Amino acid sequence: MSRQWLTSGTLSLAMLLTGAGVYAQSATAPRGQHPQSASSQMGQSDVQSTQFVEKMLMANMAEIKLGQLGVDRATSPDVKSFAQMMVTDHTQANQELMPIAQQLGVKQPKALDAKHRALSAKLSKLKGAEFDRQFMKAMVDGHQEVVREVRPVAGASASRTAGGSSTAGSAGTSGSTGTSGTAAGAATSAGASGTGGASAKEYAAKTLPTIEHHLQQAKQIEQTVGK
């Protein structure tokens, strides 16, 4: 009889301890969220940052190569100056982006993607004023897309004033050749990049004002050469 009571008591105590453990685990996690979901969210942030950096690297490479094409083929001094600014600024942008890319294990692309190869091939067939018009149209279209994509990554901390970045130089009127710091863009909402160092979000916030400045200049020059 005593042995049966002990067995029953031991079983009841084990059930109580098990229930307490389950309660403690559920109490530490938000309602409806698995205890491991926080680490899953961190992994998702890394994926978004990786995608962002990959697109930024491609955008930088494209602007450098298209800029070099513009320097060689443009007839308008304004277009030629803008093209040189693309080479200078996007080269600097790539240098600032590489440490973040290394943190995430993202490698510099070796060649342009299909979209930019097609654009480069199209522009390479043009000459004179037609090249200038089509080149600046491509610059406006490209920078509009970049601004739309970078804004959500940069978040509210980024300045919405064109040329407002602390790294942006003076490139006030169309055709000026100053170095305006970093400029290039991409897509997706990205958070911190890996551990330590700068993040994709910080890079986007720093870069956005310069991209907006480039867009403003591109529109001005496009109107000039369009006439």
C-alpha positions, 0 to 999 in steps of 0.5 A: 500500500505504501509502495503504491502511494509513493509511485503515485506521488512520484508520477504526480510530481513529474507531471507538475514539473513538466507542466511548469516547464511548458508554462515557463517556455510559453511565457518567455515567447510572445503569443503566437510566436515560436521561441525560436522565431527571433533567430528566424527573423534575424536570418531573414534580415541577413537574407534581405541585406544580402540581396540588397548588397548584391543589387547595389554591387551590380548597380555600381558596376553598371553605372561605372561601365555606362559612365565610361561609355558616356565619357567616350561617346557623349558630345554634350559637355554636360552629358560628358561631365555627368558620365564622369561623375557616375564613374567617380561616385560609383567607384567610391560607392563600391569601395564603401560597400565592399566591407559590408559585402565581405561581412555577408559573403557577397562577391563582386559580380564579374559581368553585367546582368542581362538588362544592363548588357542590353542597355550598354549594347543599345547605347553603343550603337548611337552617336552624337545628339541621339546618344546624348538623349538616350544616355540621359534618358537611361540615367533618369530612368535608372535613378528613378528606379534606384530611389524607389528601391533604396528609400525603404531600406534607408528608412526614416533616418535618411535625408529626403533633401537631394544633395543632403548627404554629408559626403555629397560634394558640390554638383549644383548645376547640370554639368558640374563635375564634383564628386558627390560621394556615394551613389547607387541602389537596389531593392528590398528592406534590409536590416543590419548586415552581419555582425559588426561594422556598417550595415546595409541600412546605414549604407542606404541612408548615407547613399540616398541623398546622393542618388536623389541629387544625381536624379535631379541633375539627370533630369535637368540635363535630359531637358537640355539635350532634349531640346 
